[in-house]
Amino acid sequence: MQLLNYLPVALTTLGLTASASPLRRADSPALTWHVSNFTTGCSPAACTYTFNIYGVATANTPGFNATCTGNSNNTALTACGGNPQVQSRIQPATYPEWNIRVEHAWTLPGDMEFYAYGETNVTSPTPRFTIPVTEEYGVA
């Protein structure tokens, strides 16, 4: 019964319930992640990337800060350093554009799991940008 008491609060905060209005969702600072120091470098074998990402904490969403690195050969999400709850991947789009996808996963007491995904396209020497959360869900 305790789990059922917390689940509506957590889902409402994330904008996961049908009753969450678009205005409430748009106003949540947890739904925009901030990227800095984005760099890429390419060789004939692959392109590599590095960036820092920061997510704001709210009442039901933990904040995070991580450094993500990887290469374009890996199409799966890869754990970011500094925070095992954050994963990323980058894929080349039409030159010089990159598609960046990030996942933030966390748990709450009672074995409740939550996931948020963000994705954006960015042009290669853009060092700072934001990633909007485009998908979120929870499992209880």
PyMOL commands that set and color helices and strands:
alter all, ss='L'
color gray80, all
select helices_A, chain A and resi 2-14+22-27+29-31
alter helices_A, ss='H'
color red, helices_A
select strands_A, chain A and resi 32-42+47-55+64-71+78-79+86-92+97-108+112-123+129-139
alter strands_A, ss='S'
color yellow, strands_A
deselect
rebuild
show_as cartoon
